[in-house]
């Protein structure tokens, strides 16, 4: 399999980044839902937020790499069987997901750093606050974070359903391309 995308297929780097981000986002969403109900005496009361923040910072870096990679290695062209509305919808969905992901990550950063605190990332490095102590910012950032993360999950769900529709109903290679599989044999579409 090639490293870079070409006009017909995704390369291994794009595929790996796609699935890494997808799995991380779903895991972060689940962890976020879990940790909001933790009580002070729960074993995970401090560990879960630390894990969530650390992974969030690393995800921000990965998303930066993903955007740069997209510039270096543009995605393949849409399949010729895709309708114009499908092409436009896919394009808008991908960019909306990028926007929502960065909104969620930046607002998540602001939740913790709004009091002037740095974010420690797995004891590897710390990301300092850029705002200093800002009253009310934590609550505003928290509201934005919650809306953005729910929007990501809903839009990612629609994105996944569209991929399944292409695979099972349209019987095209949309999903196969993101799984790194060869195109279907047009003579044997079973």
C-alpha positions as CSV (number, residue, x, y, z in Angstrom):
1,X,0.0,0.0,0.0
2,X,1.3,3.5,-0.9
3,X,2.1,6.1,1.8
4,X,0.4,9.0,0.0
5,X,-3.0,9.4,-1.4
6,X,-3.4,9.3,-5.2
7,X,-6.4,10.3,-7.4
8,X,-8.1,7.0,-6.7
9,X,-7.0,5.7,-3.3
10,X,-6.1,6.8,0.2
11,X,-2.6,6.1,1.4
12,X,-1.7,4.3,4.6
13,X,-0.9,7.6,6.4
14,X,-4.3,9.1,5.8
15,X,-6.1,5.8,6.7
16,X,-4.1,5.5,9.9
17,X,-4.7,9.1,10.9
18,X,-8.5,8.8,10.1
19,X,-9.0,5.7,12.2
20,X,-6.7,6.9,15.1
21,X,-8.7,10.1,15.3
22,X,-12.0,8.3,15.0
23,X,-11.3,5.8,17.8
24,X,-9.7,8.5,20.0
25,X,-12.8,10.7,19.6
26,X,-15.2,8.0,20.5
27,X,-13.1,7.0,23.5
28,X,-12.7,10.6,24.7
29,X,-16.5,11.1,24.4
30,X,-17.2,8.0,26.4
31,X,-14.6,9.0,29.0
32,X,-16.1,12.5,29.2
33,X,-19.5,11.1,29.8
34,X,-18.2,8.8,32.5
35,X,-16.1,11.3,34.4
36,X,-18.8,14.0,34.7
37,X,-20.6,11.8,37.2
38,X,-17.6,10.8,39.3
39,X,-17.7,11.7,43.0
40,X,-14.8,13.1,44.9
41,X,-14.0,9.8,46.5
42,X,-14.0,7.7,43.3
43,X,-10.7,6.3,42.3
44,X,-10.9,7.9,38.9
45,X,-11.9,11.4,40.1
46,X,-8.5,12.8,39.4
47,X,-7.2,10.2,36.9
48,X,-10.0,10.4,34.4
49,X,-9.7,14.2,33.8
50,X,-5.9,14.0,33.6
51,X,-6.2,11.2,31.0
52,X,-8.9,13.2,29.1
53,X,-6.8,16.4,29.1
54,X,-3.6,14.6,28.1
55,X,-5.1,12.7,25.3
56,X,-7.0,15.9,24.2
57,X,-3.7,17.8,23.9
58,X,-2.1,14.9,21.9
59,X,-5.2,14.7,19.7
60,X,-4.8,18.4,19.0
61,X,-1.2,17.7,17.8
62,X,-2.4,14.7,15.7
63,X,-5.1,16.8,14.1
64,X,-2.6,19.5,13.2
65,X,-0.5,16.8,11.5
66,X,-3.6,15.5,9.8
67,X,-4.5,18.9,8.4
68,X,-0.9,19.4,7.1
69,X,-0.9,15.9,5.6
70,X,-4.1,16.8,3.8
71,X,-2.3,19.7,2.2
72,X,0.7,17.6,1.2
73,X,-1.4,14.6,0.1
74,X,-4.9,15.7,-1.0
75,X,-7.7,13.1,-0.7
76,X,-8.7,11.1,-3.8
77,X,-11.4,12.3,-6.1
78,X,-15.0,11.3,-5.4
79,X,-16.1,8.2,-7.1
80,X,-17.8,8.9,-10.5
81,X,-21.0,7.2,-9.2
82,X,-21.5,9.8,-6.4
83,X,-24.2,12.3,-7.0
84,X,-23.4,16.0,-6.8
85,X,-25.3,16.3,-3.6
86,X,-23.3,13.5,-2.1
87,X,-20.0,15.1,-3.1
88,X,-21.1,18.5,-1.5
89,X,-22.4,16.8,1.6
90,X,-19.2,14.8,2.1
91,X,-17.1,17.9,1.6
92,X,-19.1,19.9,4.1
93,X,-19.2,17.1,6.6
94,X,-15.5,16.6,6.6
95,X,-14.8,20.3,7.1
96,X,-17.5,20.6,9.7
97,X,-15.9,17.7,11.6
98,X,-12.5,19.4,11.5
99,X,-14.0,22.7,12.8
100,X,-16.0,20.9,15.5
101,X,-12.9,18.9,16.6
102,X,-10.8,22.0,16.9
103,X,-13.6,23.8,18.7
104,X,-13.9,20.9,21.2
105,X,-10.2,20.7,21.8
106,X,-9.7,24.4,22.2
107,X,-12.7,24.8,24.5
108,X,-11.5,21.7,26.5
109,X,-8.1,23.4,26.9
110,X,-9.8,26.6,28.1
111,X,-11.9,24.7,30.7
112,X,-8.8,23.7,32.5
113,X,-6.5,26.7,31.8
114,X,-9.1,29.4,32.4
115,X,-7.8,29.7,36.0
116,X,-4.2,30.2,34.8
117,X,-3.2,26.6,35.3
118,X,-1.0,24.7,32.8
119,X,-2.1,21.3,31.5
120,X,0.3,18.5,32.3
121,X,0.4,15.9,29.5
122,X,1.3,12.5,31.0
123,X,4.2,14.1,32.9
124,X,5.9,14.5,29.5
125,X,5.4,18.3,29.1
126,X,3.0,21.0,30.2
127,X,1.0,23.4,28.1
128,X,0.7,26.8,29.8
129,X,-2.4,28.8,30.0
130,X,-2.6,31.6,27.4
131,X,-5.5,33.3,29.1
132,X,-4.3,33.6,32.7
133,X,-7.1,33.7,35.3
134,X,-10.3,34.6,33.5
135,X,-13.5,34.5,35.6
136,X,-16.5,32.9,33.8
137,X,-14.4,31.5,30.9
138,X,-14.4,27.9,32.4
139,X,-18.2,27.9,32.3
140,X,-18.5,29.3,28.8
141,X,-15.8,27.0,27.5
142,X,-17.6,24.1,29.2
143,X,-20.9,24.9,27.4
144,X,-19.1,25.1,24.1
145,X,-17.2,21.9,24.7
146,X,-20.4,20.0,25.5
147,X,-22.2,21.3,22.4
148,X,-19.2,20.7,20.1
149,X,-18.6,17.1,21.4
150,X,-22.2,16.1,21.0
151,X,-22.3,17.6,17.5
152,X,-19.1,15.7,16.6
153,X,-20.6,12.4,17.7
154,X,-23.9,13.0,15.9
155,X,-22.1,14.1,12.7
156,X,-19.6,11.3,12.9
157,X,-22.6,8.9,13.2
158,X,-24.1,10.3,10.1
159,X,-20.7,10.1,8.4
160,X,-20.5,6.4,9.4
161,X,-24.0,5.7,8.2
162,X,-23.2,7.3,4.9
163,X,-20.2,5.1,4.5
164,X,-22.3,2.0,5.2
165,X,-24.9,3.2,2.8
166,X,-22.3,3.4,0.1
167,X,-20.9,0.0,1.0
168,X,-24.1,-2.0,1.3
169,X,-26.7,-0.2,-0.8
170,X,-24.7,1.6,-3.5
171,X,-22.1,-1.2,-3.5
172,X,-19.3,1.2,-4.3
173,X,-15.8,1.5,-3.0
174,X,-16.2,4.5,-0.7
175,X,-15.7,2.5,2.5
176,X,-13.2,0.1,1.0
177,X,-10.9,3.0,0.1
178,X,-10.8,4.1,3.8
179,X,-10.2,0.5,4.9
180,X,-7.2,0.2,2.5
181,X,-8.8,-2.5,0.5
182,X,-8.6,-3.0,-3.2
183,X,-11.6,-1.9,-5.4
184,X,-14.3,-4.4,-5.9
185,X,-14.2,-6.6,-9.0
186,X,-16.9,-5.1,-11.2
187,X,-17.6,-8.6,-12.6
188,X,-18.2,-10.1,-9.2
189,X,-20.2,-7.6,-7.0
190,X,-21.2,-10.0,-4.2
